[in-house]
Amino acid sequence: MMISTTAIQRGSGTDRYKKVVFLSKGERSAVKNGEKVYFRSDYLSGGRHGTYWRYVINYGDNFYPRVPDSEEIKFLDSNDRKEQ
């Protein structure tokens, strides 16, 4: 598991093409090898009580954002609070 500080989500909501850009070489290779790379998006998912956390998937030459499940979100939020 990695948490990216450089990844940015392009596109939001019902945009047809949502992508993740500015991943480091190590993060890209980790995603291609099946490891989960998480990042904080600028876009809230799931409405008022949603999350900003996303993980990255690889399809072809592109990287796409996906919303993690509730257990992963709890874990990421608890680690995020410890770092602050």
PyMOL commands that set and color helices and strands:
alter all, ss='L'
color gray80, all
select helices_A, chain A and resi 25-32+47-49+70-83
alter helices_A, ss='H'
color red, helices_A
select strands_A, chain A and resi 2-3+8-10+19-21+37-45+51-59+62-66
alter strands_A, ss='S'
color yellow, strands_A
deselect
rebuild
show_as cartoon
